[in-house]
């Protein structure tokens, strides 16, 4: 089990349609990871509308 994402961490999308559209874009997390009403782990990203499933995000270390 991976550590939950935290506000300010940098991530990149992978293994989903959005990952192809935003190929290689690095996103700062705008919130800590939380569980939505559907019991999914999600996080808000700066500049992205709505929240995003954490399972399709990979931390980036610069």
Beta strands, then each sheet from edge to edge (+ up, - down):
strand 1: 10-13
strand 2: 26-28
strand 3: 34-35
strand 4: 41-44
strand 5: 51-53
strand 6: 57-59
sheet 1: 2+ 1- 6+
sheet 2: 3+ 4- 5+
end
